[in-house]
Amino acid sequence: MENDPLFTGIERVVEDVIDEQVREDEIEELNPFAKRQRKKTSWVWRHLEFVTYSTGIIKVKCKNCSTLFKYTEGGPTTQYRRHLMSCSMGKSNGKQQLGFQISTPQSENNKGLENWKYDHAKIRELMAHMIIVHELPFMFAEYEVFNMLMKASAPEYEKVSRVTAKNICMTSYDIEKKRTKGLLKQANRVCITTDIWRSDSQKIEYMAITFEWEIESKLACITVDNATYNDVVVRTLKDSISCQAILPYGGKLFHVRCCANILNILVHDGLEEIKDVIYKVRESVKHVITSIARLNIFSEICKQLKLPGRRLVLDCCTRWNATYHMLSVAFEFRGVFPRYKNREPSYNLFPSDEEWKKVEVVCTFLSLFNQATEIISVASESTFSAGGIVIDSYRASLGTSTIQMLMCTEDWLRSFYGIKRKQKVIEEFKIIDLP
């Protein structure tokens, strides 16, 4: 409140008491993150505190002048109000806490000193958002140093348990889910893209359920990977929706196959034709880089041949674009490997001239696929990995409803705060510089 009722007269006191009671009655509904407990509704309790004696007797003490009063549970606060209205110490010390806002004189937001009030409900909400967005465990709320930090920044902070942290995260999920449903109600047509999240420890795969969002009557098309089980799922979904709504173009465009996944399948089928050559190239690179002495020999031959390339690449065999980079770089050193064999008798897997020609042909058309990959992978990076999307070990130990809450809410909150997801570092290939 801008003016404390202690110093503004009887009329202001009555008005503030009514406002305070209304706010306390509605606080749980307006702010679901507020701590659920019975609160004192009168303004007088901001100026009073309880004193408990060893005999068990409880009294009320004025924070301003230390006057003691008898306390009755659920009793009236009339005597406290009368005292506070006449308390001389309160009139001289009863000032609102001020928070400092540091800003430059030229700043439009420069307001100097501002009224500040600790909001524990807001802290709980932001803590839940931090746990969800940054994929932290619920136990984070109980970390000792974190609680020390919070106490140092705000002495009023109250520790939150991991159970409470989970409940607050669930509340965030319910709020964002309700908001998303409201946005979907405004749309005429909805197109969705599905992906599967896999958990190795649980042996469970997670996939979005369309009907949970009440958009079955608005669904225009669905994009999925080119897999047989997806054909069955989409066909069943299409038959179900057709009974409730008319699909655009008679449902001919309902099932959309992911072009990124199709490209991935095409390339892997093509590389299968020269898997023996790829194996030789990969083992040749491994033979060179496993020893400093061998790497020096290889580098010396490169210098003699005056080759511009100064590095080798070893691929991750589950990612075809990494294999493409390994083949294209190794092809530049095709004249080095025969000479390297003459100086290193243990090396016996070098490709022949005919096999190098196959590498050249493969690299020519793979360069086009690689360019397409870089464009499409902006929106669908995971489809180019044979591993797919794997849920980390911590989240894999949680229940399915909890995982759904964390995954969905994380995307919503990142969009709300404008926080981009950092791509997890995947070792596509290893680059080895020559001496």
Secondary structure, DSSP 8 states (H G I E B T S, - for coil): --S-GGGS-HHHHHHHHHHHHHHHHHHHHH-TTS--S----SGGGGSEEEEE-TTS-EEEEETTT--EEE--TT---HHHHHHHHH-HHHHHH----EEE----TT-TT--SEEE----HHHHHHHHHHHHHHTT--GGGGG-HHHHHHHHHH-TT-----HHHHHHHHHHHHHHHHHHHHHHHHT-S-EEEE---EEETTTTEEE---GGGGT-TTTEEEEEE-S-HHHHHHHHHHHHHHHTTS--GGGGTTSEEE-HHHHHHHHHHHHHHTTHHHHHHHHHHHHHHHT-HHHHHHHHHHHHHTT-S--EEEEE-TT-HHHHHHHHHHHHHTTTHHHHHHHH-TT------HHHHHHHHHHHHHHHHHHHHHHHHHHHHGGGG-TT-EE--HHHHTS-HHHHHHHHHHHHHHHHHHT----------EEEEE--
